Amino acid sequence: MYIPTLDPKLVGEVIAQFRKKKGISQEVISGLADIGRTHLSAIERGERKPTLETLYRIANALGVKMSDIVIGIEEAIGEQNGSI
């Protein structure tokens, strides 16, 4: 049975892309999201998986909908798998 997995590094890369596109530092986003900067850094490097609550906080701090980040992750998965 095939059980798909979500690569935490890819998730982190998408979050980092959103942050860089907005031109905001990790320090600012982590403060707005009320999470530690080292925690955000670990998420962006793929060393930690964000919970839904953390992803929601990051999205709010970035001024985007959480679904926008999820769509970005899905698109990155599609590009990685060659289906988009």
Secondary structure by P-SEA (a helix, b strand, c coil): cbbbbbcaaaaaaaaaaaaaaacccaaaaaaaacccaaaaaaaaaccccccaaaaaaaaaaacccaaaaaaaaaaaaaaaaccc
